[in-house]
Structures are given as structure tokens and as C-alpha cells.
Amino acid sequence: MAPRIAFEDFVAGQVETYGAYPVTRQEVIDYASEFDPQPFHLDDEAGRASLLGGLAASGWHSCAILMRLNCDHFITDSTSMGGPGIDEMKWLKPVFPGDILSVRREILDARPSASKPDRGIVRFRFELINQTGEVVLVQINPILFGRRAAGATQGAAHV
Amino acid sequence: MAPRIAFEDFVAGQVETYGAYPVTRQEVIDYASEFDPQPFHLDDEAGRASLLGGLAASGWHSCAILMRLNCDHFITDSTSMGGPGIDEMKWLKPVFPGDILSVRREILDARPSASKPDRGIVRFRFELINQTGEVVLVQINPILFGRRAAGATQGAAHV
């Protein structure tokens, strides 16, 4: 099945909000055990003694959750060719077990590739937001998308 | 047991290389299934048809692997208080199953906090490197560390 969303569908200034990702205690500990085994991501006591104020998710786990929410909302049904990197990322607040996370997506700009006519570059500003409305993470990054007319190939922008 | 490595141990200009993380096919698929289910991270055929040239790891998975290598080499045995964000990150090459990843760490600068005497800020440039010497990811980011003399508290820099 051909992807539904292509470069042409992204318009500068568009804002959308979506998602409701429940963060579980087990998931926080499992992720940290595998990738970021600092005490405040693994243990209640160490979390309380830290500046986080309690056992909290790895910042990389928060990024992964944002990616999953983006995939579910639009990326896996799009002509995404991947992204070359991250322009800016800030972890603003801790993410705790029990939090429910959603996304605010703003399109900063969208321009056709100067060198490759089959694709365009969309630059997003994503906020990951908890159930009390606090922005826990902000991320600005470009993603390449195939253009509808060009019948672009899917694939990440590593080359 | 008190952490061994503190702010005072990081000196601008220091370069270290470390780690040997074998990337398995199952891990690539498991991570992507949970957090980044784009076809080229899940399926050989879709990977080959993409710009990646084959089934390849999510870029967020690469970041997580870098974090794990950093934890094992120095962070979990340090006075790390976490990091406020990422200044720059580029995914330069795909990461494939079978790759063995290592890290080159350069210390860009290290300065005591102007406002909080118990901590300092170290800015790193990390390269994640595959077994053929290709840099697959580069990341520049600050991490806060407690100062030895001050007997700093562990915890992330969210406040």
C-alpha cells in the first residue's frame, strides 16, 4: 500500500497535537537497564535523592517515545526517507512513571531539495508534553519526504 | 560506594576511545518495533529498497547504544547529574546488524557552574564508529558533573 502522506502535505505554520502514551514504571526501568543504567533511572531511593526528585525516565527513552508517537501519527504512513540529524534538543522536565505523554508538532518550514527533485526537507519543532501540560522535551529536526509527483523511494537520508 | 570520576577529572582537549558493542539483527528489529517502526528498520526487502541499502538500526537506537557505551566507560562511575540537552547530532551512516560500535570521546571544554558551586559543565564531542572506521554518528552535548570538593548530589539537570 502506497504511503498516504507526502512532502506536499506539510505546510509551514501548521500545528497539530496528538498522542497519549502512558509511561509505565517497568518500561522506564527496562529501558534504563539496557541503555542508560544511571541510579536515578533505576531506583526510587536514588531518584528521590537526585535533582529529578524521583525515579525518572532516561532522556533517550523520552526521545524514543516521541519517535513512536510521531510514527503512529504520521511517519509510518508517509514517504519518510529518514532524517540527517537533530538541530536542537532540550530535556526540560523529568518524565515519571504514570505520566501520559502527547505531542505538539509545528512545521517550521518545508522546501524542495535543491539537488534531488524527488524529495523535500521538512523542519519540525516537536514538544513532548505531560498530562499536566508541562513541556518535558523540545526538539527541532529536519526529515526528508518523498514528493508525490516524483514517486520517491523510501529510505533514510544517510547518503 | 562513592563515584570515582568527578568534574575535576575532565580536561579540555582529552581524547579517549573505548567500547565494542556488537549490534544484533534481533536487537535492531526489537528496538524499531517498539519505538521506530519504519519499514527500513524492520524488513530486509524494505531496507534494500531504501537509501540505507539494507535493514538498518533506528537512529535513536544508535543514540541509545552510544549512551550505553558512555555509561559503561565512565558515566555510571561518575558524579553525573545528567544533561540538559543536545547541541548537535548528525546521523552520518547507517548502522547494520553485525556492526561492532566503539566511541571516540573528545572533551571540548569544562567549566565550573557560575551559579552553583557544587557542579561543573563538561561539553563533549562523541563519535560512534563502526568496525571499518566509519563515523556513523556525531553528537555534541553538555553533561553536568558534581565537583569532588563540594560533595555534590547525583541527579539530572532538569532544575
Interface residues (C-beta under 8 A of the other chain):
Chain A: E34 F35 D36 P37 Q38 P39 F40 A46 A49 S50 L51 L52 A56 S58 G59 W60 C63 A64 I65 M67 R68 C71 I75 T76 S80 M81 G82 G83 P84 G85 I86 D87 E88 M89 K90 W91 L92 K93 P94 T153 Q154 G155 A156 A157 H158 V159
Chain B: E34 F35 D36 P37 Q38 P39 F40 A46 A49 S50 L51 L52 G53 A56 S58 G59 W60 C63 A64 I65 M67 R68 C71 I75 T76 S80 M81 G82 G83 P84 G85 I86 D87 E88 M89 K90 W91 L92 K93 P94 T153 Q154 G155 A156 A157 H158 V159
